[in-house]
Amino acid sequence: MITNKALKQRIEAILISLPHCRDDDQRLMANVWAQEIIARIGQTGYNNMKGDELLGEFAKHKLSNPESIRRMRQKIQELHPVLRGDNYKERQRHQKTVKQEVRNFNN
């Protein structure tokens, strides 16, 4: 597992280079984990890795925690709005409607 500073840098780089990861935490996690594995065992080892080996690495806490990746993504996107995805913008547009529905529901 890597330090928080290194994880932050890795996530920022992914959000910049792979915009589809801005709205999809599973894709973001997959990319973070792939980079971590490649850094540790190389591209060939990564290409030959089986699913159960990946799960073993995760179970041994050798890969970054998914919750840490998600939280770090949220913080980065809070500080750098340009790295927010399309879902964020859509939720903001829809927010007024939802607020009004909740107010009407309570009355």
Buried (B, 14 or more C-beta within 10 A) or exposed (E): EBEEEEBBEBBBEBBBEEEEBBBBBEBBBEBBBBBBBBEEBEEEEBEEBEEEEBEEBBEEEEBBBBEBBBEBBEEBBEEEEEBBBEEBEEEEEEEEEEEEEEEEEEE
